[in-house]
Amino acid sequence: MSSLNVWRACKKLHIESACLLIAGIDPRSLWPDLISQSVSIESGAGDTNSIRAALQFDIPQAREAANWLIIAKQAAIDGNLAPIGKIRLWGRDGRWTSAELADLATYDSFDFDVTRPELSRWLSSLGWLESELPEFLAGINTTKAKSIEGEESRALEVFGLLVEAYAIKHGPDYRNGEKPKASRIVEDMLNIIPDDVTNMGDRKLKEHIGAAIKAWEAKKRR
């Protein structure tokens, strides 16, 4: 199978592999022993140290890939790029653990997997034309994805408006400066509806409310 078809066959990609491919670098070229191996189409394909290796090997476009990784991580934190599966955080104990995006910052050592359709949708949201997308994303129809994205964005904005109205009604203890205090609102929500009913604990609820607050704040600035 050609290299291009290998990456087109992947159901999800490690974010570093995705950023390398966007920059025009085949991740398999960094590790010659992988060329003869098949890339799993089920698990996130790639390696956490791929971009670092590309920089160390002075591979052209390596810096571009590194910049894309920064942009992609921030997009995930901001809710503009949707990971698939768990977020993996490199801890001080030298182990990978699961993490919530709401608790992370761009400079944290974390990674995640992403689908090809989601990458295509995200790049299109940045202004890329379909004809400009990297070849490993060619042929993905983003029209439906854009429609879904718009509906989800509006739903988040409405949720953010409701959160703000709730915070205003309940006073300063429910606000961090000008913004609603997500942790306080989550506490109220879980006091009314236990997490074993929603199947979401306080961290997951806080992540969703944080995304809604960001969406509403962005809407107000437009």
GULODO-618649 format. One line per field, with one value per residue (C-alpha): x, z, y. Coordinates in steps of 0.001 Angstrom, whole numbers, padded with zeros to 6 digits. Each point is the difference from the previous one (the first is absolute). Layout:
N
X: (X:...) $
Z: (Z:...) $
Y: (Y:...) $
END
This chain:
222
X: (000000:001367:000832:-002854:-002525:001326:-000936:-003282:-000926:000490:-003225:001781:003419:002289:000034:003771:-000386:-002822:002128:002932:-002271:-001490:003556:000772:002073:-000742:000285:001212:003052:001271:000186:001240:-000842:-003691:-000052:-000407:-002647:-003699:-001407:-002956:-003228:-001740:002347:001457:002838:003202:002559:000172:003644:-000424:000144:002941:001795:-000797:001540:003093:000450:-000293:-002769:-001438:-003397:000676:-000429:-003272:-001220:001010:-001966:-003022:000176:-000172:-002945:-001798:000437:-001396:-002879:-000843:000078:-002218:-002461:000748:001620:-001722:002282:-001253:000477:002001:002388:003396:002043:003675:000232:002865:000183:001101:-003264:-002831:-003336:-003452:-000798:-002790:000582:-001535:002921:002786:002038:001794:003436:-001030:001371:-003176:-001149:-003094:-001380:-002142:-001976:000702:-003490:000486:003407:-001573:-002819:002438:002320:-003037:-001084:003416:-000723:001546:-001792:-000787:002486:002705:-000343:002976:-000217:-000614:-003263:-001080:-003507:-001535:-003332:-000053:-003416:-001892:002710:-000208:-003775:000328:002730:-002248:-002869:002282:001532:-003415:-001032:003146:-000673:-003540:001263:002632:-002682:-002037:003087:000690:-003606:000151:003237:-001368:-003139:001947:002522:003788:000750:-000969:002406:003722:000266:-002276:-000441:-002134:001803:-000338:000962:-002723:-002657:001052:-000325:-003610:-000751:001318:-001884:-003214:000845:002642:002812:-001159:-003115:001832:002974:002185:002108:000935:003048:-001959:-002827:002523:001552:-003383:-000947:003425:-000484:-003434:001391:002746:-002516:-002253:002933:001157:-003545:-000138:003320:-001171) $
Z: (000000:-000924:002780:-000975:000067:003374:001590:-001902:001438:003617:001901:002407:000207:002830:000032:-000636:-003089:-001184:000421:-001819:-002889:-000163:-000275:-002807:001979:-000071:003677:-001093:-001618:003497:001046:-002972:001759:-000144:-003787:-000325:002715:-000341:001906:002200:-001282:003332:002505:-000254:-002481:000892:002668:002666:-000805:-003780:-000275:002385:-002173:-003160:001586:001141:-003448:-001597:-002267:-002162:001211:003521:001530:-001888:001469:003497:-000487:-001173:003167:002150:-002026:000138:003769:000560:-002381:002018:003267:-001540:-001285:-003683:-000673:001418:001134:-000170:003058:003065:000481:001164:002433:000775:003778:002334:000941:-003557:-001009:-002385:001722:-001218:000213:-000695:-002520:002359:002398:-002578:-001536:-003355:001554:001880:-001292:-001275:-003193:-001554:-003091:-002676:-002989:-003585:-000480:003120:-001246:-003332:001712:002252:-002825:-002003:002991:-000183:-003573:-001982:-003232:-000691:-002886:002420:002513:000345:-002215:002899:000625:-003634:-000834:003436:-000312:002642:-000858:002514:002597:-000381:000451:003142:001278:-000466:001887:002838:000173:000299:002667:001986:-000307:001317:002857:000785:000090:002469:002162:000065:000881:002843:001325:-000129:001878:002799:000700:000202:001472:-003388:-002011:-000671:-000905:-002981:-000784:001668:002460:-001572:003139:002088:-002632:-000388:003759:-000146:-002973:001732:003189:-002028:-002394:001253:-002351:-000012:-001821:-002554:-000291:000266:002990:000966:-002304:-003093:000824:000628:-003412:-001728:001915:-000666:-003733:000167:001808:-002613:-002844:001527:000687:-003610:-001222:002028:-001469:-003594) $
Y: (000000:003417:002431:002310:-002848:-001150:003299:000228:-003402:001077:000499:002313:001610:000975:003802:000126:-002193:002250:003145:-001604:-000973:003507:001339:-002463:-002517:-003723:-001107:-003432:001587:000906:-003642:-002118:-003265:000946:000250:-003752:-000164:000699:002938:-000896:001493:-000577:001630:003478:-000318:001765:000721:002683:000786:000255:003788:000199:-002556:001976:003103:-001904:-001547:003468:-001216:002790:001256:-001405:003455:000399:-003295:001153:003214:-001968:-002089:003143:001297:-003362:-000346:003485:-000739:-003113:001971:002676:-002587:000665:-003387:-003074:-002861:-003565:-002153:000943:002919:-001260:002114:-000666:000201:000850:-003670:-000800:-001631:000767:000588:001009:003698:002477:002792:002542:-000546:000375:002807:000060:-000484:-003161:-003297:-001604:-001637:-001503:-001700:001598:-001292:001002:001511:002117:001189:000899:001888:001868:001058:001129:002107:001706:001058:-002852:-000776:-003640:000081:001222:-002831:-002385:-003078:-002390:001901:000227:-001165:000572:001799:002724:001468:-002135:000468:003781:-000128:-002091:002298:003030:-001624:-001078:003469:001645:-002516:000798:003730:-000432:-002182:002643:002693:-002085:-000560:003737:000799:-002538:001497:003558:-001043:-001719:002755:000506:-003448:-001393:002130:000260:003665:000520:-003694:-002676:-002280:-003443:-001949:001660:-000598:-003641:-000419:001200:-002246:-003111:000858:-000093:-002850:-002495:-000962:-003634:001230:002153:-002394:003101:000984:003524:000111:-000994:002420:002759:-000704:000350:003142:001501:-000604:001641:003042:000361:-000298:002656:002341:-000392:000699:003231:001174:-000498) $
END
